[in-house]
Amino acid sequence: MVSIRTALDALKSQLQTYQLIPAGFIEQLCKEAAHVWRDRTLVPAMTVHLLILQLLGNVSLEGLRRVAKIKVTAQAINAARKRLPLKVLLGLVEHVGQIAGKSCVSTWKGLRVKLADGSSFLTEDTEELANRYGRAKNQRGTSRSYPVPKLLALLDLTSGMICKVIALPWHRGERAGLSRMFGYLQRGDLLLGDRGLVCFAHLALLKRQGVECCMRLPRWLVVNSRGRSHGKQVRRLGRQDWLVRWTPARRPGWMTRAAWKRMPQELILRQISFRLCRRGFRTQWGWLVTTLTEDRKYSAQEIVDLYERRWQVEVYFRDLRKSLHFQKLSAKSIEAVRKQVLAFVLLYNLVRQIMIQAARQQGVDPERISFIDAVRWLLWSTPGEALPELVINPKRQRATQPRMIKRGRHRYPQLNGPRDQLSRPRHQGII
């Protein structure tokens, strides 16, 4: 019978197989961080493996030493984690990010498509974490809510692997931290983002770097024939397809004055209007702004169809939050929270690598491989075991789920009826 102790050996084997953590790479990072350790049971490599195994098996520290059958105490495991430099986990995540850039199984018209979006999670209720990340105001049931950090992530569209993550305070918007992701983008990448991330400075920085961008516009940023202070229509490219000229309005708070002075005086962008059609409901309108100004190479409907795939990032976040139990972390200090987040990213990317390998063997897209089935195989496999055929999810056009909850602490309406009756038909973007 397979045990979780066997899962520790299998986890080490899979980390070596997929080159996420090569042999000796952890010790090399420790030496670069000037970290000194003794030759004992809880060396840095074992500490990292136990951290990932705990998240995979969802056990406590006391249970971890039992299931791993290691003759150390829970206090010793905790002390080893505190000694492990944060730079080591950061180096591992950056190494995985480089692998994620090479694991792109397909491109869109020669461009590697990246996704940028944010999510949130809960931490333990300590004053240190509350002062650093802040408390949300949409929780109920207690007089004091939990600290709620935001997770801003850069992901690959086709593989779903996370290239970079940043933990932000609750009160700080994702737009302020997005520019820190640009250093991990390369020429030939295409960034898809939501309307909460778009601004003149971001578009100018991406265009200077040679990275294409496509983001949804909020209504107040739409340029129309009546003209707005930030832009003007230049030329019509097609039906609901315009070249527009954007001019800078004001300096964002996250940018320095020196960097703002280096910004261009104007940008020539492409603005596409599309209809959001839903059977049985009124038609709504949406707008996209993109640096893909070549209308003959990139048609408007193709760009709208590509942006529709941006919703896949919500599926990736669901796998991270639900399948790996990322909703609430057990760490009680700022450094411990950052280490635990990075360990979750390493585990998530390992599962994604297994899904990519299974998709190649089974001849399907990686997004159709069951994430939870890959997690179960990783937990209960034996070292050296060949990758079996994993469960393939059918292609489904899911309806829009109701903005209600069955359980939880957030102040949303309760789901008091059948989900299939409260769900609405899905949107369809049409030019």
Buried (B, 14 or more C-beta within 10 A) or exposed (E): EEEBBBBBBBBBBBBEBBEBBEEEBBBEBBEEBEBEBEEEEBBBBBBBBBBBBBBBBEBEBEBBBBBBEBEBEBEBBEBBBEEBBEBBBBBBBEBBBEBBBEBBEEBBEEBBBBBBBBBBBBBBBBEBBBEBBBBBEEBEEEEEBBBBBBBBBBBBBBBBBBBBBBBBBBEBBBBBBBBBBBEBBEEEBBBBBBBBBBBBBBBBBBBEBEBBBBBBBEEEBBBBEEEBEBBBBBEEBEEBBBBBBBBBEEBBEBBEEEBEEEBBEBBBBBBBBBBBBBEEEEEEEBBBBBBBBEBEEBBBBEBBBBBBBBEBBEEBBEBBBEBBEBEEBEBEBBBBBBBBBBBBBBBBBBBBBBBBBBBEBEEBEBBBBBBBBBBBBBBBBEBEEEBEEBBBEEEEEEBEEBEEEEEEBEEEEEBEEEEEEBEEEBBBBEB
